[in-house]
Amino acid sequence: MPEQPLIFPADFLWGVSTSAHQVEGNNHNQWSQWEAVGNTASGDQSGIACDWWNNAERDFDLARELGLNALRLSVEWSRIEPEPDKFDVNAIERYREMLSGLHQRGIKPLITLHHFTNPIWFEEAGGFLTADSKAQFEKFVRRVVEDLGDLCDTWVTFNEPNVYSTLGYLVGEFPPGQRSQLGTTVTVLANIARAHACAYRAIHELQPHPRVGWTDNYIVFEPANSQSRLDRMVAAAQHHLFNLSFLRVIERGSLVFPFNLFSGDLEEAKGSCDFVGLNVYNRAYVRFDLKFPASLFGHIFIPDDVPQGDPGIDHPYGEAYPHAIYLAAQNAAQLKKPIYILENGVPDAQDRIRPWLITNVVREMHALIQEGIDLRGYFHWSLVDNFEWSEGWRLRFGLYALDRETQRRTPRLSAQLYSAIVKANGLTEEALAAQATSNRA
Ligand code: BGC
């Protein structure tokens, strides 16, 4: 039986997400340093990446061809403020050019102010471990909003404070590479919440009607054995630390127990958001195991028989789980603010399961809207394969495949599917036919 078309609200945003360091090329920040000394699991370096600093417009053209009406990009702090209090007007001018280029193509830009990377001077001074970090960040934000504010009204202060703090200070996969530092992880998270609150207020002071939020990564933590109390306990602990911490800070001005013991007062962050962003990729399974103190005594694993994209170097990327979007949005709805899915995708060089993922994610989002959840947009990660942090060039998330040598872009079949969805503003027979074509390929 043909499926009923699932049509979205007329002003729904269909976009893609990117981040400066992953696409611009030749950045000079704590990540490029980390790469240069061989600290990525892949050994890869970002190099010229997708060459956006010279030619982001090539990809903006692709975005326009797909029919997208929004694009999330980030501005690189280390380019704009290469030394403390010294701002580079040429860098700012290049961002103005990019933002104007998006507007000219009918694409609304959303700017992320911090997407994992720090200027080296800021990192060397202790990054977000120091009490001073919020003032430094606010200065940068003020400058960006003063200089780019006429071209953007929607700001994502921080990308994934939960990933930045846990991978940098608990797991050690991101710079500065610390391991098993739960107290430090919570301190970093708390200082990011303070910096977020300062940025929120500063932007509202500088712009008449901005929309300011942050975006967190949301993972579904499934107890390996639902009958086991210990498995359920550790899965719940991970859910609290990873998925709920920042949300609670914004909602209540404090972290959940016991993390509040390390964080100090966070009242200043209460209520500081106009929307909630969610980056949703995976489900993971959790088994109680004393050998894993860094992950709160939960051994995280992915069973072989679940849908998965391509594996990372040392571990699987996770179960591709469309229903995660439904769970994440239901959870975030507690804040009673508009919600945007600011990232969703799968590493899948051959496009084996991406079409399936996109189609089912659209179904989940439609169900959420039907149930009254204020979901305003979906941003696929990503338009073109880009530098995937520690996994380097191994994991391929693009609707377009990138040949790094030639910088040639080749559409995967998912590009055609996503474009059909975007142009129809929903899931229609035509879009499903595009998926069928990709399944046959
Ligand atoms: C990050 C992106 C990353 C993506 C895919 C998200 O956690 O914000 O920078 O490339 O996941 O792993």
Residues whose N, C-alpha, C, O or C-beta is under 5 A from the ligand:
A	BS01	BGC	N217
